Amino acid sequence: MAVMGYFMILRPMRQRNRLRSDMMSQLQEGAEVLSVGGIYGTVVELRDEDLDVEIADGVVIRLNRRAIANVLDTPAEPAEDVAGDVADEQSD
């Protein structure tokens, strides 16, 4: 019974906690996030326990890290540099 309890309760809980900590470690400025309240936004600034999220042009809210339900997209490189390079190549 104890073994069954481990595989049905404790192991899945540990996996969820590990996935959540992995998601939080990937969190960086510019990442698109979804809060537990259903608010979509872009991370503007990260701090130890909280972060600033821009939800509209000029509208920045402060959220606790625990309020982040999902990291939707993490930026690899700044998009402005890539877009500028493509535009320069097309104009030649």
trRosetta pair geometry for C-beta under 8 A, 3 or more apart (Angstrom, degrees):
i j d omega theta_ij theta_ji phi_ij phi_ji
1 4 5.6 -53 -149 36 33 112
1 5 6.4 36 152 -21 65 105
2 5 5.6 -52 -149 35 33 114
2 6 6.5 39 151 -24 64 101
3 6 5.6 -49 -153 29 33 115
3 7 6.6 20 155 -8 65 106
4 7 6.1 -63 -148 43 32 102
4 8 5.8 13 161 -7 69 118
5 8 6.1 -66 -133 47 26 100
5 9 5.4 -22 -178 23 68 118
5 10 7.0 56 134 -7 75 102
6 9 7.1 -71 -118 53 12 79
6 10 4.9 -41 -143 44 55 121
6 11 6.0 66 154 -29 70 99
7 10 7.9 -7 -36 51 16 82
7 11 5.4 -2 -127 15 39 138
8 11 7.8 70 12 36 15 99
8 12 7.4 -24 173 2 27 119
9 12 6.9 -83 -161 40 14 99
9 13 6.4 5 160 -14 58 118
10 13 5.7 -65 -148 39 29 112
10 14 6.3 28 158 -19 67 107
11 14 5.8 -55 -147 35 30 110
11 15 6.5 31 155 -19 64 105
12 15 5.5 -54 -147 36 35 113
12 16 6.4 36 155 -19 67 102
13 16 5.8 -51 -149 35 32 111
13 17 6.4 32 152 -17 64 106
14 17 5.6 -54 -147 38 33 112
14 18 6.3 34 154 -20 66 106
15 18 5.7 -54 -147 36 31 111
15 19 6.3 31 154 -18 65 106
16 19 5.8 -55 -147 38 31 110
16 20 6.3 31 154 -19 65 107
17 20 5.7 -54 -147 37 30 111
17 21 6.4 27 156 -16 65 106
18 21 5.9 -55 -146 38 30 107
18 22 6.4 34 153 -20 64 106
19 22 5.6 -54 -149 36 32 114
19 23 6.4 34 152 -21 65 104
20 23 5.6 -52 -148 34 33 113
20 24 6.4 29 154 -16 65 106
21 24 5.7 -52 -144 39 34 111
21 25 6.3 37 154 -22 65 104
22 25 5.8 -55 -148 34 30 110
22 26 6.7 26 153 -17 63 106
23 26 5.9 -61 -155 36 32 109
23 27 7.1 51 144 -44 62 92
23 68 7.9 -167 129 120 115 117
23 70 7.3 -78 -166 -139 146 45
23 71 5.3 175 -173 11 95 114
24 27 5.4 -28 -158 -4 42 121
24 65 6.3 63 -138 178 121 120
24 68 7.3 132 -100 73 85 134
26 31 7.6 125 129 -109 82 151
26 71 6.0 177 91 87 109 166
26 74 5.5 -92 159 -67 104 157
27 31 5.8 -129 -147 44 56 160
27 33 7.4 31 -128 -83 105 128
27 43 6.6 133 -177 -71 91 166
27 46 6.7 138 126 -106 103 132
27 51 7.5 -102 158 -68 133 161
27 65 7.7 173 58 -139 170 102
27 68 7.1 37 -100 145 141 173
27 71 5.8 -139 -88 -92 78 136
27 74 7.6 -132 -110 -102 27 114
28 31 5.4 111 58 -31 61 115
28 43 6.9 152 104 83 29 143
28 46 7.1 -66 -136 -31 36 144
28 74 6.1 74 36 -152 103 105
28 75 7.3 -110 89 46 113 84
29 43 5.4 -132 -123 112 39 99
29 44 6.6 15 -143 180 95 16
29 45 6.6 14 -103 -92 112 30
29 46 6.2 -117 -58 -12 81 100
30 42 6.5 -17 -148 -175 31 105
30 43 6.4 -37 22 66 23 87
30 74 7.7 82 95 -161 87 51
30 75 4.1 -40 125 11 126 137
30 78 7.8 -115 -114 -101 160 65
31 42 7.1 158 78 -152 34 61
31 43 4.8 19 51 17 83 122
31 71 5.5 -26 168 -155 132 104
31 72 7.7 144 169 51 81 65
31 73 6.5 179 -157 90 63 53
31 74 4.6 -16 -110 -108 105 65
31 75 6.5 -129 -77 1 54 79
32 40 7.0 0 -175 -171 95 94
32 41 7.5 176 -149 96 59 27
32 42 5.8 -35 -96 -96 60 71
32 71 7.5 114 79 -172 55 57
32 72 4.2 -56 103 67 104 110
32 73 4.2 32 32 43 114 95
33 40 7.4 168 87 -149 45 51
33 41 6.1 -21 61 67 85 73
33 42 7.5 139 16 -109 81 21
33 43 6.0 69 -10 -47 123 95
33 53 6.3 -91 58 -120 121 130
33 68 5.3 -54 -171 -139 131 107
33 70 6.9 162 -157 88 62 51
33 71 5.5 -34 -103 -110 81 56
33 72 6.4 -175 -97 7 21 89
34 38 7.2 -18 -173 -137 95 30
34 39 7.3 154 -156 76 51 41
34 40 5.6 -22 -101 -96 73 70
34 68 7.5 102 73 -162 46 64
34 69 5.1 -55 103 63 91 104
34 70 4.5 9 48 54 110 95
34 72 6.0 87 -22 -44 97 110
35 38 6.8 -41 74 29 80 21
35 39 4.4 7 32 51 121 90
35 40 7.9 -140 9 -65 79 26
35 41 7.4 23 -24 19 105 108
35 53 7.4 -172 -54 52 115 171
35 63 5.9 -127 -110 -126 125 154
35 67 5.1 -3 -153 149 100 95
35 68 6.2 -63 -109 -103 57 42
35 69 6.1 85 164 -1 17 95
36 67 5.3 -112 16 -159 103 59
36 68 7.5 17 -28 51 81 3
36 69 4.6 134 -80 -59 58 106
37 67 7.1 -9 -6 -169 96 107
39 53 7.5 113 120 112 116 142
39 55 5.8 -42 178 -115 111 132
39 61 7.5 -17 143 50 158 150
40 55 7.1 119 84 -136 51 82
40 72 7.6 7 -138 -9 100 151
41 53 3.8 89 106 163 140 108
41 54 5.6 168 -170 76 104 39
41 55 4.1 -59 -92 -87 117 65
41 61 7.3 -129 -75 40 171 102
42 53 6.7 147 68 -160 32 70
42 54 5.0 -20 61 57 91 96
43 46 6.5 23 174 -61 125 88
43 51 5.6 -31 -140 166 101 134
43 52 7.4 106 -162 79 57 55
43 53 5.8 -40 -97 -102 48 74
44 51 7.8 145 49 168 64 85
44 52 4.4 -54 63 102 106 104
44 53 6.6 171 4 -108 90 18
44 54 5.0 90 -51 -28 119 99
44 60 5.8 -44 18 -128 156 122
45 51 6.4 179 91 -158 55 67
45 52 4.3 32 44 32 94 114
46 51 5.0 -18 -111 -111 55 105
47 50 5.3 6 62 64 112 67
47 51 6.3 -174 24 -83 73 51
49 64 6.4 -32 154 -141 84 80
49 65 6.2 -123 -175 1 39 107
50 62 5.6 34 158 177 133 94
50 63 6.2 172 -158 90 88 37
50 64 5.1 -58 -100 -103 88 43
50 65 6.3 -134 -99 -30 31 72
51 62 7.4 171 87 -150 31 60
51 63 5.9 -20 62 63 78 85
51 65 6.4 84 -9 -82 104 73
51 68 7.7 24 39 -53 132 126
52 60 5.1 12 -180 177 109 115
52 61 7.2 161 -153 81 61 31
52 62 5.5 -34 -97 -96 68 68
52 63 7.9 143 -106 18 20 74
53 60 6.9 156 77 -155 33 66
53 61 5.6 -23 63 63 88 82
53 62 7.8 153 17 -100 76 19
53 63 5.6 11 1 5 122 120
54 57 7.8 33 176 -103 117 22
54 58 7.9 76 -148 10 107 9
54 59 6.6 114 -158 77 66 56
54 60 5.0 -36 -92 -95 68 78
55 59 5.3 -59 61 103 85 109
55 60 7.6 153 9 -107 75 27
55 61 6.0 19 -12 5 121 112
56 59 4.1 30 55 33 90 124
63 67 4.4 -118 -176 71 108 133
63 68 6.8 113 124 -55 135 78
64 67 4.9 102 62 -9 77 104
65 68 6.0 -39 -169 9 49 113
68 71 6.9 26 167 -61 125 75
71 74 6.2 21 158 -55 123 96
75 78 7.1 46 160 -87 137 35
75 79 7.1 -95 -141 -36 121 90
77 81 6.6 -77 148 58 111 121
77 82 6.4 108 95 -40 118 115
78 81 5.1 79 85 3 100 103
78 82 7.6 175 97 -3 57 88
79 82 5.8 -63 -154 42 43 109
79 83 5.9 37 155 -19 76 111
80 83 5.9 -60 -143 41 28 108
80 84 6.1 30 159 -21 65 110
81 84 5.8 -57 -147 36 27 111
81 85 6.5 27 156 -19 63 107
82 85 5.9 -56 -151 34 30 111
82 86 6.5 28 154 -16 64 106
83 86 5.8 -55 -149 37 32 110
83 87 6.3 31 155 -18 66 108
84 87 5.8 -56 -147 38 31 110
84 88 6.3 32 154 -21 65 106
85 88 5.7 -53 -148 34 31 112
85 89 6.5 29 155 -18 64 106
86 89 5.8 -55 -149 36 32 110
86 90 6.4 28 155 -17 65 108
87 90 5.9 -56 -145 37 31 109
87 91 6.4 30 157 -21 64 108
88 91 6.0 -59 -149 34 29 109
88 92 7.0 36 154 -29 61 101
89 92 6.1 -51 -159 19 34 114
